[in-house]
């Protein structure tokens, strides 16, 4: 869907929300996308004010493509739609958490999450079991 075909209830992001946002130098916020049911992190995208506004008012997740320089709505090409459940700012107001009901894989590679089977080895740290122990007094 082309952004010109969308008519959100309000033309712009509410001023009280826009004033809180701490965008990067390109006017973007990282958007962490999380499955609302499982809490699994599905992907990371970027939103400008208009993409955030569309996400909050249309019930679908919208992003700004840094490589293509255009808006895109998740699922319009792939059919793997994200229905928005909630949107929250982090404590610094420089990152958005969008909880969604994901239909189909979230990643363009066809995996459920963009982080599926991409774990890197962690060395030089204690095991998680060791970290849970109380330190010696």
TAGI-V620744 format. One record per residue. N is the residue number from 1. OMEGA is omega as a letter, one per 20 degrees, with the letter a starting at -180 (999 if undefined). Layout:
BEGIN
n->N omega->OMEGA
n->N omega->OMEGA
END
This chain:
BEGIN
n->1 omega->r
n->2 omega->a
n->3 omega->r
n->4 omega->r
n->5 omega->a
n->6 omega->r
n->7 omega->r
n->8 omega->a
n->9 omega->r
n->10 omega->a
n->11 omega->a
n->12 omega->r
n->13 omega->a
n->14 omega->a
n->15 omega->a
n->16 omega->r
n->17 omega->a
n->18 omega->a
n->19 omega->a
n->20 omega->a
n->21 omega->r
n->22 omega->a
n->23 omega->r
n->24 omega->a
n->25 omega->r
n->26 omega->a
n->27 omega->a
n->28 omega->r
n->29 omega->r
n->30 omega->r
n->31 omega->r
n->32 omega->a
n->33 omega->a
n->34 omega->r
n->35 omega->a
n->36 omega->a
n->37 omega->a
n->38 omega->a
n->39 omega->r
n->40 omega->r
n->41 omega->a
n->42 omega->a
n->43 omega->r
n->44 omega->r
n->45 omega->r
n->46 omega->r
n->47 omega->r
n->48 omega->a
n->49 omega->a
n->50 omega->r
n->51 omega->r
n->52 omega->r
n->53 omega->r
n->54 omega->r
n->55 omega->a
n->56 omega->a
n->57 omega->a
n->58 omega->a
n->59 omega->r
n->60 omega->a
n->61 omega->r
n->62 omega->a
n->63 omega->r
n->64 omega->r
n->65 omega->r
n->66 omega->a
n->67 omega->a
n->68 omega->a
n->69 omega->a
n->70 omega->r
n->71 omega->r
n->72 omega->r
n->73 omega->a
n->74 omega->r
n->75 omega->a
n->76 omega->r
n->77 omega->a
n->78 omega->a
n->79 omega->a
n->80 omega->a
n->81 omega->r
n->82 omega->r
n->83 omega->a
n->84 omega->r
n->85 omega->r
n->86 omega->r
n->87 omega->r
n->88 omega->r
n->89 omega->r
n->90 omega->a
n->91 omega->r
n->92 omega->a
n->93 omega->r
n->94 omega->r
n->95 omega->r
n->96 omega->r
n->97 omega->r
n->98 omega->r
n->99 omega->a
n->100 omega->r
n->101 omega->a
n->102 omega->r
n->103 omega->a
n->104 omega->a
n->105 omega->r
n->106 omega->a
n->107 omega->r
n->108 omega->r
n->109 omega->r
n->110 omega->r
n->111 omega->a
n->112 omega->a
n->113 omega->r
n->114 omega->a
n->115 omega->a
n->116 omega->r
n->117 omega->r
n->118 omega->a
n->119 omega->r
n->120 omega->r
n->121 omega->r
n->122 omega->r
n->123 omega->r
n->124 omega->r
n->125 omega->r
n->126 omega->r
n->127 omega->r
n->128 omega->r
n->129 omega->r
n->130 omega->a
n->131 omega->a
n->132 omega->a
n->133 omega->r
n->134 omega->r
n->135 omega->r
n->136 omega->a
n->137 omega->999
END
